[in-house]
C-alpha cells in the first residue's frame, strides 16, 4: 500500500484561486489611429493624460514610478477604482501591460503596431475579474449591460484619442506641461 502524500507545509504559497466565469470579463478592442505608432505608444504609455482625452476616465493619480490609481465611470451609474501596476513597458515590441487590483483584478495590455501607411493600430486586451460587490451581485442580470457599458467607454476612448492626437500631434499635453 503506497504511503499517503505528505501534507503541504504551511509556508508553501497556495495557488491562486480559480477565476470565476460569472465575474470574469475578457475584452478586445482594435483602434486604427491616423498617427505614428511611436506617438500613440507615448500617449498610451502616460496614463496621466487619459482624463484629458478619455471622458470616462475621471482621475489618474500617480502613486510611484510604476503604478497609479485610476477612477472611471461610463454610462451606468457605478464607478470603478483600480490600481494599475506596470508589468511591461516595451517600446520595441509596442507593448504596455499592467496588473490591475481593486474593483477589477487582472491584466490590461495595449499593443501598438504600425500599418504600411504610417498610421497606428492599438489593440487593447483586458482579462479581469470583477471585485466590486455591486457588480458581483448583479453578475447575471447585469452582464449584458456591463459589456455595452465597456463598449461605449472604449468607443469614446478611441474617439477622444483620435481628437487628442490630431490637435496635439507631437506636442502632448499632460501633467508636465
Secondary structure, 3 states (H helix, E strand, C coil): CCCCCCCCCCCCCCCCCCCCCCCEEEEEEEEEECCCHHHHHHHHCCHHHHHHHCCCEEEEEEEECCEEEEEECCCCCCCEEEEEEEEEEECCCCEEEEEEEECEEEEEEEEEEECCCCCEEEEEEEEEEECCHHHHHCHHHHHHHHHHHHHHHHHHHHHHHHHHHHHHCCCCCCCCC
